[in-house]
Amino acid sequence: MKGFPLFPGSVAPRNIFPPRLSSLSPVFARLGPGSLHRRSNAVDIIACKFGGTSLADAAQFRKVAEIVRADPRRRMVVVSAPGKRHKQDPKITDILLSVHDASRRNMDPSQAISLVRERFLEIEAQLGIDAGIAASMDDFAATVQAGADRDWIASRGEHWSARLMAAFLGATFVEAEGAVFLTAAGLVDERTWSELPGRIPSTGISVMPGFYGTDTHGKVKTFSRGGSDISGAIAARAIGADLYENWTDVSGLLMADPRLVPDAAPMEVVTYRELRELAYSGASVFHEEAILPCKQAGIPIRIGNTNRPLDPGTRIVPEDQAADRPIAGVAGRRGFSILQIEKTLMNKERGFGRRVLGVLETHGVSYELSPSGIDSMCVVIDQEDFDEAEDAVLQELARVCEPESIEVERDLALIATVGHGMSHRPGVASRLFKALSDSQVNVRIIDQGASELSIIVGVDGNDLQKGLNAIYRAFVN
């Protein structure tokens, strides 16, 4: 997914939770999980996931430990591999992938292995613990030499990170291999829900590595990059958590891409469905698959900043806890084309739309939107997919549908304005289109889904930034 990043935590923190939470621990009172619970006002168990920047060095490990120890309800901790310490610093996972690449090419991977060894041994020494890293590194080098596969090698960063954190916290290490299962398609296998809960002790803190599990053949299998978010959500569901905290180096999610809307405000609350709509429309807000285990179990999510733990962050909640605001955010992306098909009495010709979409399916082209009129039909498609199959698609459409004309318009951008409040708040659409009109942005396509959760407009690709800013300011300023 391409789009806007997480909120960088530059806005001054403010307490958005009710006063009754003041009786909790100082840090947790500001975080306010009690207002998020799906069944009652009590929060008994919290699962936490910490990203790579939160674990980049020993100092970051100490920050994580302080957050975990600040509240006894934080009983499940999932960790990523150490990330960058500075801009030029490589991520551990990237180094591990270079180890595999060198081994596969029959090149010497020892230099890359040494970099990994030094990084983990340094963290271990500075934390003053013995997590057995040196011996584990020796075993790793021998296994690489014996021909270890890519996923196993890539997973070791999370494995060692979890070993270190468990030793530092005096916690139980829970191995993801043999407890988290993935299907052949890379999705969470149902066996996970019967196996993983039994691996987690009923008391104390447990630490599990993110990013990997076991495939259908019993081998280590990694999720896609960023998959530790998924592991965190899996652990939250497995332990029956009342809240899943996703800790990173930012303080929440923004309402728009700050690269295109520089002063975009943070989201205080967003629902699962709103987040899904924004992600689909180009917003890189949160690993998409990570939402599913929590959504299925009704577990609220909070995005928090390891470096600024008192910042309120963003809450991701079920629909019935949505905030009373007209929109949650606005997102957009370029790279679309429009097929414009015209034929007199098209509306009387049964199966016309099915034939059009069937031609696209045959040639591996998916469609985004398909608004139609009495004698016309438009199909918005991904330009990159269409470029490879354009001639074949147009020829087959001409043969199968016998249209009077087919035109292709390129370089379209789609902008999605998303929010639960849109469906019952008069004037949202008029405000949106007035803003675009006042900014001299011409609308080529309009689509509003049956759920009325979003309004999508198609504009010239060069007008994407202007359109995003116009819509954002119409609702926020």
N, C-alpha and C positions, 0 to 999 in steps of 0.2 A: 504494500500500500504506500502511495506517495501522498504527502500532504503536510499539515501543520504538526509541529512537534509538541511535546508536553510543555506546560507552563513553567517557565524558568525560575519562578519563586522570587520575582522582583517586587511584588506587591506586598505592602505591609500586612502582617497577619491581623485577623480580627475574629473574634469569637462569634461563630454563627450557630452555636448550640445553646439549648436552654439552660437556665441557671441551675436546675436540679442536678447537673453533672458536676457541680463544684465540689461535691463530696468525694469524687474520685481522686486518684493520684494526680499531682500537678500537671504532668505531661498529658495524661489521658483525659483530664478534664477539658483540656483545650481541643483534643481530638474528637471528643463527643460521640463515641460509638453507641451510646444508649439510645440515641434518637434514630438509629438506623435499623434496629432489630426487626426481623420479619414476623415474629410472633408475639413479642412482649417488649417491655422497656429494658429488660435485663440483658447484659452481654456477659456470657460466662467463658467463652473460648474465642481466642483471636488467632488466626493464622497470618503469618507475615512472610512476604517475599522481598528479598533485597537484591537489587540489580548490581551489575558489574562495577559501576562507579562507586557504589556504596561499600565495595569490598576491594578497592584498588590497592590498598596498602594496610599496614598494621594500624595506623591512626583511624582509618575508616572502619576496620574491624572493631575497634574500641567504641566508636560511635554506635555501631549496630548493637553491640552488647549492651550499651547503656539504654538504648531504646527498648530492647527486649526485656531487660531487667526492671524497667520503670513500671511495668504492670504485670502482675502474675497471671493475667489472663492470656498473655502472649505465650502460648504453649507450643506452637508449631512454627518453625522457621525454615524457609526454603531459600537457598542461596544460588547465585550465579557464579561464574568464574570471575576472577579479578579483571576489572576493566582498565581503562587508561588512567595513568597517574598524571599525565600531561598530554598536550595535543599531539606530540610526536610519538608518544609511547604506544607500542602495539598491544592489542588485547590478547589475553592468554589464549583464547579460542583460536584467534588468527594464527598465533605461533604454532599451536597444536595442529592446525590444518596444514601448515607448511611442513611439519614433521611428516605427516602422512604423504604429502605430495613428494617430498624428497625420497622417502622410502619407496614409493610406487615407481619412481623414476630411477631406482637403483643408485641414488645419490646418498651422500653421508648426511644423516639428520642430526648428528651429535651437537652441532652448534646451536640449533634451535632447541634441542632437548636441554642443553646447558642453560639457556635463557629461562626456560620454564623452571628448572630446578632452582636456579638462583633466586627467582622471584618468590617462590613458595618457601624456600628455606629462610629467606630474609624475613618474611612475615612471621613465620614460626618462631624465629629467634627473638624478634622484637616484641612478640607477645609473651615471651617467656614460657612457652609450653612445649610439650613433646607430643606431636600428633603422628609420629612415625613417617614423616614425609621423605626423609632420606632413603629409607629402605623401600618405600613405595616407588620412588623415582627409579631406583635400580631395577625393580621389577618391570616398571614401565619401559625402560630402555631395552630390556631383554625381550619383552613382548613385541615391541615395535620391530626389533631385529628379526623376530620369528614370523612377522607378516601380519600384524594386527590390522583390522579393517578401519576404515575412516571414522565410522560412528563411535567406535570404542575409544579411539585416540581423541576425538573431539570432545568426548564426554568427561575426560579426566580432569579438566579444569574445574568443573562443578564438583566432582567427586572430592578432590583435594581441598577445595574451598569449604565444603561441608565438614570434612574431617577436622580442619583447623577450627572452624566455628564451634563445632561440638566440643572439642577439647577446651577451647577458651571459655565457653559457657558452662562447662561441666554438664553438658547435655547428652542425651542419647542420640547416636548417629543412626539414621534410618536409611538404608540403601534403597535407591529407587529401582535398581535392577532386580527383577523378580517380584516387585511390588506394584509398579506402574506398568501397565500393559498397553501396547499400541496395536491397532489393526493393521492390515496390509496397506490401507489407505493413509496410515499415519495418524488416525484419530484414536481417542481414548477407548480402549477395550473395556467391556463391562466387567471383566475379571478384576479390574483395578478396585472396584468398590467392595469386593468380597475379600481381597487379599491385603490391600494397604492398611485399612483400619486396624487389623490385627497386629501389624508391625509397630504401631504407635503406642507407647505406654500411656496408661490412663492418668499418670501424674508426671510432674516435671516437664522440662523443655525437651523437645525433639528437634533435630536438624536433619533435613533431607536435601540432597543435591537436586537442582533443577535441570531442565533441558533434555533429560533422557529417561528411557524406560526399557522395556523388553519387547521385542517384536514377536511375530507369530512363530518364528523358528527358535526362540529362546536366546537370541543374541541381543546385545545392547543396540538400541535404536534411539537416535536423537530426534527431537522435534525440529521444526524449522528455526532459523535464527531468531532469537527473542523468545524462544519457547519456554524459558524459565517462568514467564508469566503464566503459561498454561500449567506448569508443574505446581505453582503456588495455588492456583485455583483448584487443582485436583486435590492437593493436600487439605485445603480449606473444606472441601466437600467431604473428604474421607474422615476428617476428625470431627465433623459436625459443627464447624465454626459458626459463630454468630456474626462474624465480621472478617473480611479478608483485606488486609492492608498490603498495598503494593508500594514499597519504598524505593525511591530512585533519587536522582539528583535534581529533581524539579518539584515544584509545589502544587502541581495539579495540571488540569487541561485548560487550554485556551478556547475561546469561542470562535476563533478564526486563525488562519495561518499568519503568524507574526511576520513572516517574510513578505506577505502581501498586505496585511493589515497591521502596521507596526505597533499600534497601541491597543491591540485586542485584549479584552478583559478576561479574567479567569472564570471558568465555570465553577459555581459552588455545588450544584447538583445537576446530574444528567442521568437519564434512565438507560437501561440496557438497550432498549429499542432505538432511542435517539443516538446513542453511541454507535450502534450498528449502521444506522443510516449515514451518519457523518463519516464513518470509516469507509463505507462503500463509495461515498462521494469524493474520496481523496484525502480525508483527514487521517494522518498517522497518529492516532490518539492513544491506542492501547492495542496490544496483540489481540486480534479479532477472536481467535479461538479461545483465548483466556477467559472471555466472558461466559462461555457456555456452561462449564461446570457450576459456576456460581449462580448463573441465571436459573439453571435447572433446580437447584436447591434453595433458591430465594435468598442467597447470601449477599448482602450489600458489600460493596468494594469501596475502599478509600485509597486515593493516590496521595502519598506523603513524601516529604523531602527529608532524607537522612541527615542532611546538613542543616536543615531548619525544621526540626521536628514539631515546633509549635505552630507553624503555618497551618491554616485550616485545610488546605488541599481541596481536592474534588471528591465528592461522593457519587458513586454509581449505584442507583437504587432501582427497585421495581417500579412499574408504572404508577401504582397507587400511592407512591411517595413523591411523585413529581412536584417540582416547585411551581408556584403560580407565576409564570413568566411566559410571554408570547413565543419566544424562540429559545432554543438551547444553544444553537450555534449555526454557523454558515461555512460551507466548504465547497470547493470546486476544483476541477481539473480540465486540462486541455486534451486534445488528441482524439476528437470524434469527427465522424462524417455523417451527413444526412443523405439517405436515399429518398428522393421525392418521386413517387409513382402516381401517375394520373391516368384515369380511364373513366369514360362516361358510364354512368349507372353501375359503378363499382359496388355500391351498397346493395344492389339487387343480385350480385353474383356470389352465390354461396361458395364459401371455401377460398375466397380470394386471398384473405390475410394468411390463412394456413399455408397456401402455396408459396407466398412470398417468404414467410419465415422458414418453410421447409427447404427452400433453395439455400438460404443462409446456413441452415443447419448442415446441409449436405456438404457445404464447402468450409465447415469449421468456423463460421463467423457468428458470434453471439450478438444479441442486440440489447440496447440499454432501454430505449423508449420506443413506443410506436403509436403516436397520435394519428388520428385519421379524420377525414371528412367524408362527405357524400360521394365525391368523385376523386378523392385523393387519399394517399396513405404515405406517411413519412416513417422511416425507420432510422433511428440513431444507432450507429454501430462504432465499434472501436476502429480507429483509422489504421492502426498497425496491422490488425487482423485482416482488414479489408484490402489493404494495399497488395497483399500477396495473392488474393483471389478475385480481384476486381473484374478482370475481363471475363472470367468464367461465370461469375455471378451475374453480371449484366446480360451476357448472352443467354443464360438459362432463364432469367426472369423474363426476357423478351419472348422466349419460346413458350414458357409455361403459362405466363399471365397475359400475354398479348396486350400490353399497355399502350396508351397513345403516346406517352412520353416517360422517360426515366432521366432524372437529373441527379448529379452527385455534387453536394456542397461540402467542402472540406474545412478543416481548421475551426471546428466548433468547440466551445467550452461549455461544460455543464456546471451550473451553480445550484446547490441544494441548500435551502433554508429549512431547518429542522426544529421541531418543537411540539410537545404535546398540547400546549396552550393554543395552537393555531386553529384547531378544529372547533373551538367554542368561543373564540374571541373575534367579534366583528371587526373588520377593517384591516386585518393582517395582510391580506392579498393586495388591497388597494395601496397600503403604505409601501409594500415591496415594489409594486410596479411604478408607483409615483417616483420612488427613489431612483429606479433605473431610468425612467424618462427624464428626470431632472438632470441626470448625469450623462445624458445623450448616449445611453447604452440601448441598442436595438435588440429586442427579444425575438428570436427565431422559433423557439419551441417552448411550449408550456406543458407541464405535466404535474398533476396532483394525485397522489395515490389514494386508494379507497379508504385507507386508514386516516387520511388527512394529517399524517405525521410530518409530511414534507411537501414543499413546493419546489419543483425543479424547473429551471429555465435554461434554455440554450442560447448562447450569445457568441458573437465572433470571438475567436481565441484571443485576439489582441485586447479585448475588453474584459478579460477575466478579472484582473486586479481592480479595475475601475468599478466593475459590477459588485465584486465582493465588498469593497469599501462602502459603496452606496447602500447596499442592503444592511451591512453591519451598523452603519451610523444611523440608519432609519429606525433601528430598534434599540440601540444601546445608548446613543447620545441624546 
